[in-house]
């Protein structure tokens, strides 16, 4: 596996993490939080609480978790974006 291929693969993984975290970050907004409620209910198996209102703690922790996941995906993306140029010397 070449460095360029690994770099592109990690870019796709970082984009996936970023999309997941943006969807997860919608939890505090009641009018548009159906996708994030589905993710939260899916992670807390079984699917049975989709219509229930999210508590303040769940909204707060979702915001914190989504922010940390976005920071992680940016760091992975940046690291693997510069990886082929670092090792090509």
N, CA, C and O atoms as a DFTB+ gen file, in Angstrom:
356 C
 N C O
     1  1       0.849      -1.170       0.000
     2  2       0.000       0.000       0.000
     3  2       0.899       1.239       0.000
     4  3       1.751       1.390       0.876
     5  1       0.713       2.104      -0.959
     6  2       1.558       3.285      -1.072
     7  2       1.129       4.360      -0.078
     8  3       0.025       4.318       0.464
     9  1       2.003       5.306       0.148
    10  2       1.688       6.410       1.058
    11  2       0.549       7.267       0.527
    12  3      -0.269       7.764       1.301
    13  1       0.490       7.444      -0.792
    14  2      -0.580       8.252      -1.373
    15  2      -1.937       7.582      -1.173
    16  3      -2.926       8.245      -0.859
    17  1      -1.975       6.250      -1.358
    18  2      -3.233       5.528      -1.165
    19  2      -3.665       5.568       0.293
    20  3      -4.845       5.763       0.587
    21  1      -2.712       5.382       1.213
    22  2      -3.046       5.464       2.640
    23  2      -3.539       6.847       3.005
    24  3      -4.462       6.994       3.806
    25  1      -2.929       7.853       2.423
    26  2      -3.339       9.225       2.692
    27  2      -4.763       9.477       2.210
    28  3      -5.568      10.077       2.922
    29  1      -5.070       9.020       1.005
    30  2      -6.431       9.192       0.473
    31  2      -7.450       8.407       1.291
    32  3      -8.556       8.891       1.533
    33  1      -7.088       7.202       1.716
    34  2      -7.998       6.398       2.517
    35  2      -8.305       7.078       3.851
    36  3      -9.455       7.106       4.289
    37  1      -7.281       7.621       4.488
    38  2      -7.509       8.323       5.748
    39  2      -8.274       9.630       5.536
    40  3      -8.991      10.072       6.434
    41  1      -8.136      10.243       4.386
    42  2      -8.952      11.418       4.068
    43  2     -10.423      11.038       4.031
    44  3     -11.265      11.764       4.561
    45  1     -10.743       9.897       3.404
    46  2     -12.136       9.447       3.351
    47  2     -12.663       9.088       4.732
    48  3     -13.822       9.363       5.043
    49  1     -11.828       8.481       5.561
    50  2     -12.230       8.168       6.932
    51  2     -12.495       9.458       7.714
    52  3     -13.471       9.544       8.460
    53  1     -11.638      10.444       7.545
    54  2     -11.817      11.722       8.234
    55  2     -13.083      12.426       7.770
    56  3     -13.786      13.030       8.581
    57  1     -13.383      12.356       6.480
    58  2     -14.620      12.961       5.974
    59  2     -15.832      12.241       6.546
    60  3     -16.829      12.880       6.884
    61  1     -15.759      10.910       6.659
    62  2     -16.854      10.154       7.282
    63  2     -17.073      10.538       8.728
    64  3     -18.210      10.713       9.166
    65  1     -15.966      10.672       9.485
    66  2     -16.077      11.124      10.871
    67  2     -16.689      12.519      10.946
    68  3     -17.507      12.799      11.823
    69  1     -16.294      13.384      10.032
    70  2     -16.808      14.748      10.047
    71  2     -18.313      14.782       9.746
    72  3     -19.058      15.516      10.395
    73  1     -18.753      13.999       8.774
    74  2     -20.194      13.944       8.473
    75  2     -20.982      13.381       9.651
    76  3     -22.060      13.879       9.976
    77  1     -20.444      12.340      10.289
    78  2     -21.091      11.770      11.458
    79  2     -21.184      12.796      12.582
    80  3     -22.218      12.906      13.240
    81  1     -20.104      13.550      12.804
    82  2     -20.116      14.510      13.899
    83  2     -21.017      15.708      13.613
    84  3     -21.629      16.249      14.533
    85  1     -21.107      16.129      12.359
    86  2     -22.025      17.227      12.029
    87  2     -23.460      16.791      12.254
    88  3     -24.273      17.555      12.773
    89  1     -23.773      15.559      11.864
    90  2     -25.118      15.040      12.119
    91  2     -25.378      14.925      13.617
    92  3     -26.473      15.241      14.083
    93  1     -24.394      14.481      14.361
    94  2     -24.513      14.328      15.804
    95  2     -24.643      15.683      16.494
    96  3     -25.284      15.785      17.540
    97  1     -24.045      16.714      15.924
    98  2     -24.079      18.047      16.529
    99  2     -25.447      18.714      16.411
   100  3     -25.669      19.750      17.037
   101  1     -26.354      18.163      15.640
   102  2     -27.686      18.745      15.494
   103  2     -28.617      18.431      16.660
   104  3     -29.760      18.885      16.662
   105  1     -28.164      17.672      17.642
   106  2     -29.022      17.241      18.749
   107  2     -29.656      18.384      19.542
   108  3     -30.825      18.260      19.907
   109  1     -28.966      19.485      19.832
   110  2     -29.620      20.529      20.628
   111  2     -30.729      21.278      19.902
   112  3     -31.530      21.953      20.548
   113  1     -30.799      21.180      18.600
   114  2     -31.777      21.945      17.824
   115  2     -33.002      21.077      17.558
   116  3     -32.979      20.186      16.709
   117  1     -34.053      21.351      18.291
   118  2     -35.222      20.487      18.302
   119  2     -35.896      20.360      16.940
   120  3     -36.419      19.295      16.612
   121  1     -35.894      21.415      16.150
   122  2     -36.613      21.363      14.870
   123  2     -35.892      20.526      13.816
   124  3     -36.529      20.052      12.875
   125  1     -34.571      20.333      13.952
   126  2     -33.828      19.584      12.933
   127  2     -33.006      18.444      13.526
   128  3     -32.012      18.041      12.921
   129  1     -33.380      17.915      14.680
   130  2     -32.526      16.917      15.320
   131  2     -32.967      15.475      15.102
   132  3     -32.528      14.601      15.849
   133  1     -33.804      15.187      14.127
   134  2     -34.215      13.803      13.874
   135  2     -33.031      12.905      13.503
   136  3     -32.947      11.796      14.030
   137  1     -32.109      13.324      12.620
   138  2     -30.967      12.448      12.342
   139  2     -30.093      12.175      13.565
   140  3     -29.625      11.052      13.751
   141  1     -29.874      13.181      14.389
   142  2     -29.047      12.962      15.577
   143  2     -29.778      12.124      16.618
   144  3     -29.144      11.340      17.326
   145  1     -31.088      12.269      16.726
   146  2     -31.841      11.404      17.641
   147  2     -31.768       9.956      17.190
   148  3     -31.685       9.051      18.020
   149  1     -31.799       9.725      15.863
   150  2     -31.674       8.372      15.347
   151  2     -30.291       7.799      15.672
   152  3     -30.183       6.637      16.064
   153  1     -29.228       8.607      15.510
   154  2     -27.872       8.143      15.830
   155  2     -27.758       7.828      17.315
   156  3     -27.216       6.785      17.681
   157  1     -28.258       8.706      18.172
   158  2     -28.183       8.484      19.616
   159  2     -28.970       7.249      20.012
   160  3     -28.517       6.470      20.851
   161  1     -30.150       7.055      19.419
   162  2     -30.956       5.879      19.732
   163  2     -30.316       4.615      19.170
   164  3     -30.419       3.551      19.781
   165  1     -29.667       4.712      18.034
   166  2     -28.986       3.558      17.450
   167  2     -27.784       3.148      18.305
   168  3     -27.526       1.956      18.472
   169  1     -27.056       4.114      18.842
   170  2     -25.919       3.801      19.695
   171  2     -26.345       3.234      21.038
   172  3     -25.584       2.503      21.671
   173  1     -27.548       3.559      21.477
   174  2     -28.088       3.034      22.732
   175  2     -29.160       2.002      22.379
   176  3     -30.352       2.241      22.572
   177  1     -28.726       0.864      21.864
   178  2     -29.603      -0.184      21.344
   179  2     -30.537      -0.659      22.420
   180  3     -30.106      -0.694      23.573
   181  1     -31.771      -1.027      22.166
   182  2     -32.536      -1.171      20.925
   183  2     -33.202       0.140      20.527
   184  3     -33.285       1.087      21.309
   185  1     -33.670       0.160      19.287
   186  2     -34.348       1.352      18.769
   187  2     -35.740       1.433      19.387
   188  3     -36.671       0.782      18.913
   189  1     -35.882       2.216      20.422
   190  2     -37.181       2.298      21.077
   191  2     -37.514       3.688      21.582
   192  3     -38.630       3.910      22.050
   193  1     -36.604       4.616      21.506
   194  2     -36.815       5.916      22.139
   195  2     -36.723       7.059      21.140
   196  3     -36.341       8.169      21.511
   197  1     -37.064       6.812      19.888
   198  2     -36.862       7.815      18.854
   199  2     -37.794       9.007      19.007
   200  3     -37.421      10.127      18.658
   201  1     -38.980       8.791      19.514
   202  2     -39.938       9.894      19.615
   203  2     -39.818      10.688      20.912
   204  3     -40.464      11.726      21.060
   205  1     -39.008      10.219      21.845
   206  2     -38.869      10.919      23.129
   207  2     -37.999      12.160      22.971
   208  3     -37.088      12.203      22.144
   209  1     -38.298      13.152      23.774
   210  2     -37.512      14.397      23.766
   211  2     -36.169      14.156      24.444
   212  3     -36.091      13.429      25.435
   213  1     -35.124      14.759      23.917
   214  2     -33.792      14.606      24.495
   215  2     -33.650      15.495      25.725
   216  3     -34.139      16.624      25.742
   217  1     -32.985      14.987      26.741
   218  2     -32.784      15.773      27.956
   219  2     -31.672      16.790      27.738
   220  3     -30.941      16.732      26.749
   221  1     -31.557      17.726      28.683
   222  2     -30.506      18.751      28.580
   223  2     -29.115      18.129      28.615
   224  3     -28.205      18.582      27.922
   225  1     -28.959      17.079      29.436
   226  2     -27.656      16.429      29.543
   227  2     -27.264      15.756      28.227
   228  3     -26.105      15.825      27.817
   229  1     -28.211      15.116      27.574
   230  2     -27.926      14.452      26.300
   231  2     -27.566      15.487      25.240
   232  3     -26.641      15.273      24.457
   233  1     -28.278      16.595      25.207
   234  2     -27.963      17.655      24.245
   235  2     -26.580      18.243      24.504
   236  3     -25.821      18.492      23.568
   237  1     -26.257      18.461      25.770
   238  2     -24.966      19.043      26.123
   239  2     -23.833      18.085      25.783
   240  3     -22.834      18.488      25.185
   241  1     -23.983      16.819      26.160
   242  2     -22.940      15.836      25.883
   243  2     -22.807      15.561      24.391
   244  3     -21.709      15.269      23.917
   245  1     -23.901      15.649      23.645
   246  2     -23.821      15.487      22.193
   247  2     -23.029      16.617      21.556
   248  3     -22.248      16.392      20.633
   249  1     -23.228      17.816      22.043
   250  2     -22.463      18.950      21.516
   251  2     -20.979      18.800      21.811
   252  3     -20.143      19.045      20.941
   253  1     -20.647      18.398      23.035
   254  2     -19.245      18.207      23.407
   255  2     -18.632      17.070      22.592
   256  3     -17.538      17.218      22.047
   257  1     -19.323      15.950      22.507
   258  2     -18.808      14.806      21.761
   259  2     -18.634      15.098      20.288
   260  3     -17.644      14.682      19.687
   261  1     -19.587      15.811      19.694
   262  2     -19.480      16.157      18.277
   263  2     -18.322      17.112      18.032
   264  3     -17.624      16.994      17.025
   265  1     -18.114      18.049      18.936
   266  2     -16.977      18.957      18.796
   267  2     -15.641      18.239      18.891
   268  3     -14.715      18.537      18.137
   269  1     -15.543      17.295      19.816
   270  2     -14.305      16.522      19.938
   271  2     -14.067      15.646      18.714
   272  3     -12.930      15.495      18.266
   273  1     -15.140      15.066      18.170
   274  2     -15.003      14.225      16.980
   275  2     -14.623      15.055      15.756
   276  3     -13.859      14.592      14.910
   277  1     -15.146      16.271      15.656
   278  2     -14.745      17.153      14.556
   279  2     -13.269      17.519      14.693
   280  3     -12.541      17.528      13.700
   281  1     -12.823      17.819      15.908
   282  2     -11.399      18.137      16.115
   283  2     -10.525      16.941      15.763
   284  3      -9.463      17.109      15.163
   285  1     -10.953      15.740      16.126
   286  2     -10.198      14.536      15.793
   287  2     -10.141      14.320      14.284
   288  3      -9.088      13.980      13.744
   289  1     -11.268      14.517      13.603
   290  2     -11.273      14.299      12.147
   291  2     -10.422      15.340      11.426
   292  3      -9.791      15.026      10.417
   293  1     -10.395      16.569      11.926
   294  2      -9.528      17.584      11.316
   295  2      -8.068      17.219      11.535
   296  3      -7.250      17.362      10.627
   297  1      -7.734      16.749      12.729
   298  2      -6.343      16.378      12.986
   299  2      -5.923      15.175      12.152
   300  3      -4.801      15.154      11.646
   301  1      -6.780      14.178      11.990
   302  2      -6.463      13.026      11.143
   303  2      -6.332      13.459       9.697
   304  3      -5.427      13.019       8.988
   305  1      -7.232      14.317       9.265
   306  2      -7.195      14.783       7.881
   307  2      -5.923      15.568       7.605
   308  3      -5.285      15.365       6.572
   309  1      -5.550      16.446       8.496
   310  2      -4.354      17.260       8.285
   311  2      -3.086      16.407       8.350
   312  3      -2.165      16.594       7.555
   313  1      -3.045      15.481       9.291
   314  2      -1.872      14.628       9.433
   315  2      -1.646      13.793       8.183
   316  3      -0.518      13.693       7.701
   317  1      -2.693      13.201       7.660
   318  2      -2.536      12.339       6.492
   319  2      -2.536      13.117       5.191
   320  3      -2.233      12.559       4.136
   321  1      -2.868      14.385       5.248
   322  2      -2.717      15.225       4.067
   323  2      -1.247      15.576       3.849
   324  3      -0.785      15.661       2.711
   325  1      -0.521      15.778       4.940
   326  2       0.881      16.127       4.830
   327  2       1.802      14.919       4.864
   328  3       3.006      15.068       4.657
   329  1       1.276      13.729       5.117
   330  2       2.110      12.531       5.242
   331  2       2.919      12.212       3.994
   332  3       4.114      11.950       4.132
   333  1       2.357      12.213       2.773
   334  2       3.190      11.885       1.613
   335  2       4.297      12.902       1.361
   336  3       5.365      12.531       0.873
   337  1       4.072      14.161       1.678
   338  2       5.120      15.154       1.441
   339  2       6.236      15.059       2.461
   340  3       7.381      15.385       2.150
   341  1       5.927      14.620       3.671
   342  2       6.957      14.480       4.696
   343  2       7.899      13.320       4.353
   344  3       9.120      13.448       4.451
   345  1       7.315      12.190       3.950
   346  2       8.122      10.991       3.713
   347  2       8.644      10.859       2.292
   348  3       9.308       9.871       1.981
   349  1       8.369      11.812       1.429
   350  2       8.857      11.704       0.061
   351  2      10.240      12.289      -0.108
   352  3      10.807      12.239      -1.199
   353  1      10.785      12.839       0.947
   354  2      12.122      13.462       0.867
   355  2      13.199      12.417       0.769
   356  3      14.381      12.754       0.694
